């Protein structure tokens, strides 16, 4: 995916970075600054797509610029990424530039999940002044799941179904199983791998698809943008199957 840089002056970049850094204090991913040599003649440029789809991986490029707009081919710093998306699925690992990079490196697999406009930041871990922030609009993937909530193969009413990101374990959507009393349809979900779980008030144990006891054990299902994953009873595509145990 081609990067679409957004023009920003130095003040905007500085304020945007510290906005992300402040969010890191309450638990988001942040970067740790430190000393570095030769940083005064360089600045970092983060190039990200202007718009991405929730749950769909994309690429970003970091360029070290020297004076007069030239690429800082000798840059060998270590960079780290941060975002204010609380549902972020994947950020690049800390990376040290090599001579072969010649000041430019493309990172793959960045995956934002929360719809809306989010800050994506990069910083040299040893040089406080080497940082940049880009703004990325995350579009709703409009994925959905639908099926039925059962107890010992019989319909059960009053339950709630929750969809979890299979990578982070974070809830990305939920809804009642109240269509005709026990069917559910949950919309507005991100693309990618998810797990499902259900709870029913009363003497019922929580259940996770396909009939697993814990979220960690739950089967994984892959959602595609703009499509609905419908519960299947076919052996090759079985699930999502939710059957809560009656404890009474």
N, C-alpha and C positions, 0 to 999 in steps of 0.2 A: 504494500500500500504506500503510495507516494506521500511524503510528509508535506504538511501545509503550515509553514511557520506563520505566526501571528506577530506583527511588529509590536515591540514594547520598548519604552525608554528605560533607563537604568533605575529610576525611582520606582516604576511599576514592577520591575523584576525583583527589586529589593523587598518591597512591601509584600509582594505575592509569596516570595520564598518564606518570609517570616510568618505569614499567615499559615502556611503549611507546617512550618516548624512549631508554631504554637499549638496546632492540632496534634502534633506528635507527642506533646506532653501528656495528652489525655489518652494515648494509646495507639495512635496511628504510626505508620512507618516514618521515621525521620532520619536525619544524617548528623554525624558527629564531626564538627570542624576541628582543625588542628593546623600546625605550622607547615609551610611548604616553601621551597625556594623557586624563584623565577616566575611566580604567579602574577606579578605586577604587569607583565607585558602581554598577558593572555586574558581571554574571557571565554566562557562556555556558551554554546548556542544549542538549545534543545529543540529539535524539530519533530513535532508530533502531528498526526492528522487532525484536522479541525473537527471532524465528526466521526464517531465510531459507533458500533452497535453493542449493546450490553451483553457481556459474556463472550464476545468474539475477539480473539487475539489480534493484535496489530503491532506494527514495528515503529520504533522511534530511532532517531539518529542524533548523536551528540557530536558536535564539531568544536574543536578548540581553535579559536581565532587568535592570531597574533596582530600586531599593529597593521594599520592600513588595510584591514579586511583579509589579509592572507591567512591561510590555514596554518595553525601552529603544529607543523609536522613533527616537532621534537617533543610534543607533550607526552609525558609518561605518568600522569597522575592517576589516582584511584577515585572512581566516582560511585555515588550511591543515589538511589532514587527514593522519592516519597510522593504521596498523594493524599488528598483529603477525602477520597472515596472510601467510606467506612466498609463497603462491601467488596473492595478490591480483591480479585482472585490471584493475580500474579503481577509482580514487578521484577525487573531484571536483578540478578544478584550483583553484589559489589563487584566492580570490574576495574582492573588496572590496564591502562592503555599500553600497547607494545609499539616498538619501532615500526612494525609492519602496518599498524593502523594509520600512521602518518597524520595523526590528529583527528581522525574521523572514525567513528564506530557505530554500526547499526545494531540495535538490540531487538530481538524478536520475542513474541509471546506475551507482550504486555496486555493485561486483561482487566478492564474496569467493568463493574457490574451495576452499580447504582445509577439509574437514569438521572440526567441533569448535567449541569456544567461543573467540571471538576478541574482542580489544579494538579498538574503533573510536574514534579520538580526534580532536578539533578544537581548534585553538589560534589565538589572535590572534597574528600574527607580530611584533607590536610591543609586546605587553603580556604579560609572563610569567604574570601571575595569571589571565588570561582563557583558560580552557581547560575542557574537559569530556571525559569518557570514558563510552562506553556499551558494554555487552557484548552480542554478537550470536552466537546459536547457529546454526552453518551445518550444515544437514542434507545428508546424502549425496543427490545427485540420482538415484543408481541408474541412470545411463545406461550403455550398453555398446556395444562394437563387436565384430563377428566376421567372419571371412573366412579366406582361405587364403594361404599364403606359397609363392611359386613362384620358379623360376629358369628363364628361357627357356621359360615356360609349363608346365614340369614341376614336380611337387611337390618341395620340398626340406625336409629335417628339421633339427632342432637350432637353429632360429632364434628370435629374440626380437623381439617387436613392441612399440614404444613409442608412446604417444599424447601429443602435445604440445599445449599451449594455443596456439591460432593467433595470439593477441594478444601474449602475453609470451614465447613460445618455451620455456616451462618444461615439463618432463615432468610429466604428471598421472596416468600409469598405464602399466604395462607387463606383459607376460606372455609365456610361451613359446608357440610354435606347435607344440604337441605333441598336439593332438587328432587321432587317426588319423595322426599323424606330421607333419602340416603345417598343420592348421587351428588358428586361435587364437580365443579369446574373452576379452575384457578387460572386467571389470565395475567398478562403483563409481566411474564417471567423472562429472565435472561436466557440466552442460549448457553449451551454447554452441559456438563454433567451435573445431575442433581440426584437427591434422594428424597423419599417421601415418608412422612410419619402421620399418625392419626391418634387422637385422644377422644374419648367419649365420657361424659359425666356419669358418675355412678360406679358400680362395681365392675369396671372394665380396666384391663391392663393396656397401656399404650402399645401400639404396634407400628412397625416400620416395614416398608415393602422390601422384598416380597415375604411377608409373614416372618419378620426378624424381630428379635427382642430389643436390639439397641440400634442407635443411629450408625455406629461404627460398622455393624454387621449388615446394614441395609444394602440392597442391590442398587446399582447405579443405572440411571437412565439418561439418555442424551437428548436434549431439546434443541430444535432447529428454529432459527428466526422465522416468525410468521406462520408457524405450524403448531398443531395441537397433538400432543401425545395422548392417545386414547387407550384406556385399559384393554388389554388383549388376553384372550384365553388360549391362544395358540402356543404350542410348546416352544417354538423358536423365538417368540416375541412376548412371552408371558409377562403380565404385569402392566403397570404397577398394581399389585394385589395387597389390599389392606383388610385384615381380619382381626379385630380386637378380641381378646379372650375375656369371657364372662367369668367373674370371680365370685359371684353370689352363690 
